[in-house]
Amino acid sequence: MEDRYTRNRIYINKEEQEIIKDFPILLAGSGIGSIIAECALRFGFENITIIDGDQVERSNLNRQNYTEDDIDTNKVDALSKRLLSINKNAKIKSLDFFLTVENVGEYISGHKAAINALDFSSPVPLIFDTACQKLDIPILHPYNIGWGSLVTVIAKDGLSLNSISKPDETFNEVMMVKYASSYLRFWGNPQKWIDDIIEKYKNEEEDLPPPQLSIASWSVAAMCTHLLYNIATEKKFKKFPEFYLSKIIDDHL
C-alpha cells in the first residue's frame, strides 16, 4: 500500500485501495460537494470530475471548503487547486459551467458514481438523476440539516425523488428532509428537532435559502465517502426510499 494510505490499513485492504484509486466519480456542484471531494480524495479516491459554474461568496465560508482568498474566484478552480495541493498526482478534472437542461446528459458517461450536490432551483437535478440511472450510475444526494446529515442513494433499480414530489410543488431540499422526518416518524423514530427547524424556516419573512452548518457538511462528507467505498467495492448500501441520517443533537433538548 502506498505510504500515503498506510493509516487506512485494516479498514481498507490493498486491493480495495487500488480499486478506489481509479474509480471515476462525478461531482455535480461544489458547494457541499467541496467538502465531500476532499474527504473522498484523502480516503483514496483519486479520479474526480467537478462541474460547477458558481463563484465563491463570503456566505459560503461557514460551511464550504473555501477560504477568504478564494472569494470571487471560480469554485471549481479553487477546489481543484486545494485537492491537487493534497495529492498532486490525482486526476482532478474541473469544468467551469453550470449543468443545464440542454447539456446535463453530455458529461455523465464514463463515471461509476455521481454526487448530486446541485441547487434545486431548476429541473436539472432530477434530470441529472434520470440520466445517471439510465447508465446504471448510482447517485448520492447529500443534505446539510445543521445538527445532522442526510444522504440517500438513487440507483438504477430503485425509486427516484420524483416519487415523493407533489403535482403542485417543485421538488427541493426541504421536501426531501420533510419526507425523511415523516418516514422516521412512521417507523417510531420521530425527530422533532427536524420538524422544528423546517417550521422556523417556513416562517421566515424573507425568501432565503435553507440554513446550514459546517457540522453537517463534514458529517455528510464522511457518509458519502463511506458510501462511495461501498459502491466501488460492491458492498451493500441502502437505496432510496431508504436513507442514512447522522446527528449529534440530543432529542430531549
C-alpha positions as CSV (number, residue, x, y, z in Angstrom):
1,M,0.0,0.0,0.0
2,E,1.3,3.5,-0.9
3,D,2.7,5.4,2.1
4,R,0.0,8.0,1.7
5,Y,-2.6,5.4,2.7
6,T,-0.8,3.3,5.3
7,R,-3.1,4.5,8.0
8,N,-6.0,3.2,6.1
9,R,-4.8,-0.3,6.7
10,I,-7.2,-2.9,8.4
11,Y,-10.1,-0.7,7.4
12,I,-9.2,-0.9,3.7
13,N,-7.1,-3.7,2.2
14,K,-4.6,-3.2,-0.6
15,E,-6.9,-4.5,-3.3
16,E,-9.7,-2.1,-2.3
17,Q,-7.3,0.8,-2.1
18,E,-6.3,0.2,-5.7
19,I,-9.9,-0.2,-6.8
20,I,-11.0,3.2,-5.4
21,K,-7.9,5.0,-6.6
22,D,-9.1,4.8,-10.2
23,F,-12.8,4.7,-9.5
24,P,-14.2,7.7,-11.5
25,I,-16.5,10.0,-9.5
26,L,-18.6,12.8,-11.0
27,L,-19.2,15.7,-8.6
28,A,-22.1,17.8,-9.8
29,G,-22.0,21.0,-7.7
30,S,-19.1,22.1,-5.5
31,G,-20.9,23.7,-2.5
32,I,-21.4,20.9,-0.1
33,G,-19.6,18.9,-2.7
34,S,-16.3,20.7,-1.9
35,I,-16.1,19.0,1.4
36,I,-17.1,15.6,0.0
37,A,-14.4,15.9,-2.6
38,E,-11.6,16.5,-0.1
39,C,-12.8,13.7,2.2
40,A,-13.1,11.3,-0.7
41,L,-9.6,12.3,-2.0
42,R,-7.9,11.8,1.4
43,F,-9.7,8.4,1.6
44,G,-8.1,7.4,-1.7
45,F,-10.5,8.3,-4.5
46,E,-8.1,10.0,-7.0
47,N,-10.3,10.3,-10.1
48,I,-12.7,13.1,-9.6
49,T,-14.6,15.3,-12.1
50,I,-16.1,18.5,-10.8
51,I,-18.8,20.5,-12.6
52,D,-19.9,23.9,-11.3
53,G,-20.2,27.4,-12.8
54,D,-20.5,29.3,-9.5
55,Q,-18.1,31.6,-7.7
56,V,-17.1,31.6,-4.1
57,E,-19.0,34.1,-1.9
58,R,-18.4,35.1,1.7
59,S,-21.6,33.4,2.8
60,N,-20.1,30.1,1.6
61,L,-17.3,30.2,4.2
62,N,-19.4,29.0,7.1
63,R,-19.7,25.5,5.6
64,Q,-17.9,25.0,2.3
65,N,-14.3,24.1,1.6
66,Y,-13.0,27.6,0.6
67,T,-11.1,30.5,2.2
68,E,-11.3,34.3,2.1
69,D,-8.6,34.2,-0.6
70,D,-11.0,32.3,-2.8
71,I,-13.8,34.8,-2.7
72,D,-14.9,35.9,-6.3
73,T,-12.9,33.0,-7.9
74,N,-14.5,30.1,-9.7
75,K,-15.3,27.3,-7.2
76,V,-14.0,24.6,-9.5
77,D,-10.7,26.3,-9.8
78,A,-10.3,26.9,-6.1
79,L,-11.4,23.4,-5.3
80,S,-9.1,21.8,-7.9
81,K,-6.1,23.8,-6.5
82,R,-6.8,22.6,-3.0
83,L,-7.3,19.0,-4.0
84,L,-4.1,19.0,-6.0
85,S,-2.2,20.6,-3.1
86,I,-3.2,17.4,-1.1
87,N,-2.3,15.0,-3.9
88,K,-0.6,16.4,-7.0
89,N,-0.9,13.1,-8.8
90,A,-4.7,12.9,-8.5
91,K,-6.8,13.1,-11.7
92,I,-8.9,16.1,-11.0
93,K,-10.9,17.4,-13.9
94,S,-12.7,20.7,-13.4
95,L,-15.4,22.0,-15.7
96,D,-16.4,25.7,-15.1
97,F,-20.0,25.9,-16.1
98,F,-23.5,25.1,-14.9
99,L,-25.3,22.0,-15.9
100,T,-28.5,22.9,-17.8
101,V,-31.4,21.0,-19.2
102,E,-29.6,21.1,-22.6
103,N,-26.1,19.8,-21.5
104,V,-26.9,17.7,-18.5
105,G,-26.5,14.4,-20.3
106,E,-23.2,15.2,-22.0
107,Y,-20.8,14.8,-19.1
108,I,-22.1,11.7,-17.2
109,S,-20.9,8.7,-19.2
110,G,-17.5,7.3,-18.1
111,H,-18.2,7.7,-14.4
112,K,-19.1,4.9,-11.9
113,A,-20.7,7.1,-9.2
114,A,-22.1,10.6,-9.0
115,I,-22.8,13.1,-6.3
116,N,-25.8,15.3,-6.9
117,A,-25.0,18.5,-5.0
118,L,-26.9,20.7,-7.4
119,D,-29.2,23.5,-6.3
120,F,-32.9,22.6,-6.6
121,S,-33.7,25.9,-8.3
122,S,-34.5,24.2,-11.7
123,P,-35.4,20.7,-13.0
124,V,-31.7,20.0,-13.7
125,P,-31.0,17.9,-10.5
126,L,-33.9,15.4,-11.3
127,I,-32.9,15.3,-14.9
128,F,-29.3,14.6,-13.9
129,D,-30.6,11.6,-11.8
130,T,-32.6,10.2,-14.6
131,A,-29.6,10.4,-17.0
132,C,-27.4,8.6,-14.4
133,Q,-30.0,5.9,-13.7
134,K,-30.1,5.1,-17.4
135,L,-26.4,4.5,-17.4
136,D,-26.6,2.5,-14.1
137,I,-24.6,5.1,-12.2
138,P,-25.6,5.4,-8.5
139,I,-26.3,8.9,-7.4
140,L,-25.6,10.2,-3.9
141,H,-27.8,13.0,-2.6
142,P,-26.3,14.8,0.4
143,Y,-28.3,17.2,2.6
144,N,-27.0,19.5,5.3
145,I,-29.6,19.8,8.1
146,G,-27.5,21.7,10.5
147,W,-27.1,19.4,13.5
148,G,-27.5,16.4,11.3
149,S,-26.7,15.0,7.9
150,L,-28.9,13.1,5.4
151,V,-27.8,11.0,2.4
152,T,-29.8,8.9,0.1
153,V,-28.7,7.0,-3.0
154,I,-30.7,6.8,-6.2
155,A,-30.0,3.6,-8.1
156,K,-31.0,2.2,-11.4
157,D,-33.3,-0.4,-9.8
158,G,-34.7,2.0,-7.2
159,L,-37.2,4.8,-7.0
160,S,-36.4,8.4,-8.0
161,L,-37.0,11.6,-6.0
162,N,-39.9,12.3,-8.3
163,S,-41.8,9.6,-6.4
164,I,-42.2,11.9,-3.4
165,S,-42.8,15.1,-5.3
166,K,-46.3,16.7,-5.4
167,P,-48.1,17.9,-8.5
168,D,-48.4,21.4,-7.3
169,E,-44.9,21.8,-5.8
170,T,-41.4,22.0,-7.3
171,F,-39.1,19.4,-5.7
172,N,-36.5,20.9,-3.4
173,E,-34.2,20.1,-0.5
174,V,-36.8,20.9,2.1
175,M,-39.2,18.4,0.6
176,M,-36.6,15.6,0.9
177,V,-36.0,16.5,4.6
178,K,-39.7,16.5,5.3
179,Y,-40.0,13.1,3.7
180,A,-37.2,11.7,5.8
181,S,-38.8,13.1,9.0
182,S,-42.2,11.6,8.1
183,Y,-40.5,8.3,7.3
184,L,-38.8,8.2,10.7
185,R,-42.0,9.2,12.5
186,F,-43.9,6.4,10.8
187,W,-41.3,3.8,11.9
188,G,-41.4,5.0,15.5
189,N,-38.3,7.2,15.5
190,P,-39.6,10.8,15.4
191,Q,-37.0,13.6,15.0
192,K,-38.9,16.6,16.4
193,W,-35.8,18.8,16.0
194,I,-36.0,18.4,12.2
195,D,-39.7,19.4,12.2
196,D,-38.9,22.4,14.4
197,I,-36.2,23.6,12.0
198,I,-38.5,23.2,9.0
199,E,-41.3,25.1,10.7
200,K,-39.0,28.0,11.7
201,Y,-37.6,28.1,8.1
202,K,-41.1,28.3,6.6
203,N,-42.0,31.1,9.0
204,E,-39.0,33.3,8.0
205,E,-40.3,36.6,6.5
206,E,-37.6,36.8,3.8
207,D,-37.2,34.3,0.9
208,L,-33.9,32.8,2.0
209,P,-32.0,29.5,1.2
210,P,-32.2,26.8,4.0
211,P,-29.9,27.4,7.0
212,Q,-26.8,25.1,7.1
213,L,-23.9,24.5,9.5
214,S,-20.3,23.4,9.0
215,I,-21.0,20.4,11.3
216,A,-23.3,18.7,8.8
217,S,-21.0,19.5,5.8
218,W,-18.2,17.4,7.3
219,S,-20.6,14.7,8.6
220,V,-22.3,14.3,5.3
221,A,-18.9,14.2,3.5
222,A,-17.9,11.2,5.8
223,M,-21.2,9.5,5.0
224,C,-20.8,10.0,1.2
225,T,-17.2,8.8,1.2
226,H,-18.2,5.6,3.1
227,L,-21.0,5.0,0.6
228,L,-18.6,5.6,-2.4
229,Y,-16.3,3.0,-0.9
230,N,-19.3,0.6,-0.6
231,I,-20.3,1.2,-4.1
232,A,-16.8,0.9,-5.5
233,T,-16.1,-2.4,-3.7
234,E,-19.6,-3.8,-4.3
235,K,-20.7,-3.8,-0.7
236,K,-24.3,-3.4,0.3
237,F,-25.9,0.1,0.8
238,K,-29.3,1.5,1.3
239,K,-31.2,2.8,-1.7
240,F,-34.0,5.4,-1.9
241,P,-36.6,5.4,-0.5
242,E,-34.4,4.4,2.4
243,F,-31.7,6.8,3.5
244,Y,-28.9,7.5,6.1
245,L,-29.3,10.0,8.9
246,S,-26.4,11.0,11.2
247,K,-26.9,13.5,14.0
248,I,-25.3,14.8,17.2
249,I,-28.3,16.7,18.6
250,D,-29.9,15.4,21.8
251,D,-33.6,14.6,21.1
252,H,-34.6,15.6,24.6
253,L,-33.3,19.2,24.3
